[in-house]
């Protein structure tokens, strides 16, 4: 893979600059679980870009004379030194692609629109927002960059901080991973689904139900590593690619019965990989299973096209068309809320990607 085309010049004179971007999280429908360095996926994933679950990040770039990048990171207005190692690693990885950054000191200020440990991928939204700020600075230094190049490189950089962050730059549906179904697709960055997306998915709804807001017993990074010698890894990667082929067609036709089957299969397959790895682990909670059974019962009794998916955690994303919002909201309030921690759930919907503030 040719990464050299993402290397920018370091010759332009440093200038002070301030920029602020908001970027959404995303929820994968076909899951990415298993990777190789540097943050390359073992299978293609497909995701909904969310709308309201966002990270807003402001970066102040100030020229320095040390020729070495310096930064401070503030989260919700508080200096966060515990974030330093992850950010330092990120900047070390992207440095060769944006060598001009060594001429700056950065003040990074960030906040989320959603609570911590809520089943919403904050690493995706935060790394996407930071990468958009970095690319905005690069565009100021090199104004000839096109919008397509801007978004592609932002996705490329975001991926190096968090794999799923590659899918948070654009929307409403994105693919990450090289695949013959998607012209221009790549393992290096995510690409938008294109103009063939069926209208029903453009404003699809996602209600995140908060079963457990505690920290996970194992990190996603560790979970990805456990796929390296997983006894079912090869079969899982084949399953994911087959599901992707079928889901791409479904996203064009709007076949909701087929959509539901693949999305729920993918969610359960993801957790099956966790439960059969070495060491094995379970991230679902008893109330996760209770809600799954309630969703199945509600769908069977009402014929409402409501389904669930899960990321690497206990909280569920309930997905449904906007035309069914009234009855689904009533169902969540009356039947699901009691299984949520503190009765909490978050309404969101499919969105269009990162935006400058």
CORBEL-V33458 format. One record per backbone hydrogen bond with DSSP energy under -0.5 kcal/mol. CO is the residue of the C=O (numbers start at 1). NH is the residue of the N-H. E is the energy in kcal/mol with one decimal. If there is no record, write none. Layout:
# CORBEL-V33458
<<CO;NH;E> <CO;NH;E>>
This chain:
# CORBEL-V33458
<<1;3;-0.9> <3;6;-2.0> <4;7;-1.9> <6;8;-0.6> <17;61;-3.7> <19;59;-2.7> <20;357;-2.6> <21;57;-3.0> <22;355;-2.6> <23;55;-2.7> <25;50;-2.2> <27;48;-2.4> <29;31;-0.6> <30;46;-1.2> <31;33;-0.6> <34;42;-2.3> <36;40;-3.5> <40;36;-2.6> <45;176;-2.3> <46;29;-3.5> <46;30;-1.6> <47;174;-1.9> <48;27;-2.4> <49;351;-3.1> <52;54;-1.5> <53;25;-2.4> <54;113;-2.5> <55;23;-2.5> <55;57;-0.5> <56;111;-1.9> <57;21;-2.5> <58;109;-2.8> <59;19;-2.0> <59;61;-0.6> <60;62;-0.6> <60;107;-1.8> <61;17;-2.1> <62;105;-3.0> <70;106;-3.0> <72;108;-3.2> <73;80;-2.7> <74;76;-0.5> <74;110;-2.7> <75;78;-1.7> <78;75;-2.7> <79;81;-0.7> <80;83;-0.8> <81;84;-1.4> <83;87;-2.2> <84;88;-3.2> <85;89;-2.4> <86;90;-2.1> <87;91;-2.8> <88;92;-2.2> <89;93;-1.9> <90;94;-2.0> <91;95;-1.3> <94;97;-1.5> <94;98;-1.2> <95;98;-0.6> <97;8;-1.7> <98;101;-2.3> <99;102;-1.4> <100;103;-1.8> <101;104;-1.8> <103;64;-2.4> <104;70;-1.4> <105;62;-2.6> <106;72;-2.1> <106;108;-0.6> <107;60;-2.2> <107;109;-0.5> <108;74;-3.4> <109;58;-3.0> <110;76;-2.8> <111;56;-2.8> <115;118;-0.7> <120;122;-1.4> <121;125;-1.6> <122;126;-2.7> <123;127;-2.0> <124;128;-1.8> <125;129;-2.3> <126;130;-2.3> <127;131;-2.1> <128;132;-2.1> <129;133;-1.8> <130;134;-2.2> <131;135;-2.5> <132;136;-1.9> <133;137;-1.8> <134;138;-2.1> <135;139;-2.5> <136;140;-1.6> <137;141;-1.9> <138;142;-2.8> <142;145;-1.8> <146;150;-2.6> <147;151;-2.6> <148;152;-2.2> <149;153;-2.5> <150;154;-2.2> <151;155;-2.3> <152;156;-2.2> <153;157;-2.8> <154;158;-2.7> <155;159;-2.2> <156;160;-0.8> <157;160;-0.8> <157;161;-0.7> <158;161;-1.3> <158;162;-2.4> <162;165;-1.4> <162;166;-0.6> <163;166;-1.5> <164;167;-1.6> <165;168;-1.8> <166;169;-0.6> <168;24;-0.6> <169;354;-1.9> <172;49;-2.9> <173;193;-2.8> <174;47;-2.4> <175;191;-2.9> <176;45;-2.3> <179;182;-1.7> <181;183;-0.6> <182;185;-2.1> <186;177;-1.8> <189;177;-0.7> <189;186;-0.6> <191;175;-2.8> <194;197;-0.9> <198;201;-1.9> <199;202;-1.2> <199;203;-0.5> <201;204;-0.9> <204;350;-2.6> <205;320;-1.6> <206;208;-0.6> <206;348;-1.8> <207;209;-0.6> <207;318;-3.0> <208;210;-0.5> <208;346;-2.7> <209;211;-1.2> <209;316;-1.3> <210;341;-3.1> <219;223;-2.2> <220;224;-2.6> <221;225;-1.7> <222;226;-1.6> <224;227;-1.5> <225;228;-1.8> <227;230;-0.8> <230;233;-1.4> <232;236;-2.2> <233;237;-2.4> <234;238;-1.8> <235;239;-2.5> <236;240;-2.7> <237;241;-2.0> <238;242;-2.3> <239;243;-2.7> <240;244;-2.2> <241;245;-2.2> <242;246;-2.0> <243;247;-2.8> <244;248;-2.7> <245;249;-1.2> <246;250;-1.9> <247;251;-2.7> <248;252;-0.7> <249;252;-0.7> <249;253;-1.6> <250;254;-3.0> <250;255;-0.6> <251;198;-3.3> <254;256;-1.1> <255;259;-2.0> <256;260;-2.7> <257;261;-1.8> <258;262;-2.0> <259;263;-2.6> <260;264;-2.4> <261;265;-1.8> <262;266;-2.6> <263;267;-1.9> <264;268;-2.3> <265;269;-2.4> <266;270;-2.2> <267;271;-1.6> <268;272;-2.0> <269;273;-1.9> <270;274;-1.2> <271;275;-2.1> <272;276;-0.8> <274;277;-0.9> <274;281;-1.9> <285;288;-0.9> <285;289;-1.5> <286;290;-1.9> <287;291;-2.2> <288;292;-2.1> <289;293;-2.3> <290;294;-1.9> <291;295;-2.6> <292;296;-2.3> <293;297;-2.3> <294;298;-2.7> <295;299;-2.6> <296;300;-2.2> <297;301;-2.3> <298;302;-2.3> <299;303;-2.0> <304;306;-2.6> <307;319;-2.7> <309;317;-2.7> <311;313;-2.2> <315;311;-0.6> <316;209;-2.5> <316;318;-0.6> <317;309;-1.7> <317;319;-0.6> <318;207;-2.5> <319;307;-2.2> <320;205;-2.9> <321;324;-1.6> <322;325;-1.8> <324;328;-2.0> <325;329;-2.8> <326;330;-1.8> <327;331;-2.0> <328;332;-2.7> <329;333;-2.4> <330;334;-2.5> <331;335;-2.8> <331;336;-0.9> <332;336;-0.9> <332;337;-2.6> <336;339;-2.3> <337;340;-1.7> <340;343;-2.0> <341;344;-1.7> <344;210;-1.9> <346;208;-2.7> <348;206;-2.8> <349;51;-0.9> <351;172;-0.7> <352;171;-0.8> <355;22;-2.9>>
